[in-house]
């Protein structure tokens, strides 16, 4: 699984970081981004990433299986 945040849609609500801080971080302006080192989301974090996708009010998280 791969995941990304569409920067144009992110409004900085921070839900992704609250749900899965191992994958999602905030920049200095409060907008979310995916940790660059993650080429593939580890299996043990995939459920959390899917929950973050659902919790994002702006639907800025895109998952590619």
Phi and psi in degrees as a GROMACS rama.xvg file:
@    title "Ramachandran Plot"
@    xaxis  label "Phi"
@    yaxis  label "Psi"
@TYPE xy
-119.212  152.409  UNK-2
-141.074  147.094  UNK-3
-145.647  160.659  UNK-4
-111.412  127.601  UNK-5
-78.9307  108.983  UNK-6
-58.4123  -36.4429  UNK-7
-66.293  -24.0804  UNK-8
-92.9093  -28.4267  UNK-9
-63.1032  130.44  UNK-10
-111.791  4.323  UNK-11
78.3331  29.9844  UNK-12
-68.3745  -28.5059  UNK-13
83.8633  7.12579  UNK-14
-62.2836  -39.697  UNK-15
-60.7518  -43.6865  UNK-16
-67.0776  -35.5113  UNK-17
-67.5814  -37.0547  UNK-18
-79.6944  -40.7692  UNK-19
-143.646  74.9085  UNK-20
-66.5419  -14.5163  UNK-21
-73.4452  -22.7009  UNK-22
-110.2  -37.4216  UNK-23
-110.402  132.469  UNK-24
-126.128  172.484  UNK-25
-112.177  142.229  UNK-26
-84.5214  -177.172  UNK-27
-64.2614  -18.3169  UNK-28
-97.2879  0.417788  UNK-29
92.1448  4.51191  UNK-30
-89.8616  146.06  UNK-31
-77.7567  152.707  UNK-32
-151.549  160.282  UNK-33
-90.0258  137.151  UNK-34
-56.1174  123.587  UNK-35
-60.3826  -30.1211  UNK-36
-70.7592  -11.6111  UNK-37
-89.8659  91.2964  UNK-38
-72.2488  -35.8419  UNK-39
-133.258  136.688  UNK-40
-75.1129  125.718  UNK-41
-60.512  148.638  UNK-42
-54.2471  -38.0109  UNK-43
-70.6811  -12.3634  UNK-44
-107.656  -4.30101  UNK-45
-64.8224  -37.7599  UNK-46
-63.874  -40.4638  UNK-47
-65.5351  -39.3782  UNK-48
-64.4732  -41.4247  UNK-49
-64.3893  -38.9116  UNK-50
-64.7608  -41.2894  UNK-51
-61.0481  -39.7875  UNK-52
-59.2051  -45.1192  UNK-53
-68.8364  -35.9844  UNK-54
-76.7521  -17.4458  UNK-55
-68.2393  114.184  UNK-56
-65.2933  -23.69  UNK-57
-96.6434  -3.51407  UNK-58
54.9192  44.4835  UNK-59
-89.4169  -7.95318  UNK-60
-95.0741  129.123  UNK-61
-119.73  127.291  UNK-62
-110.133  136.103  UNK-63
-121.089  116.191  UNK-64
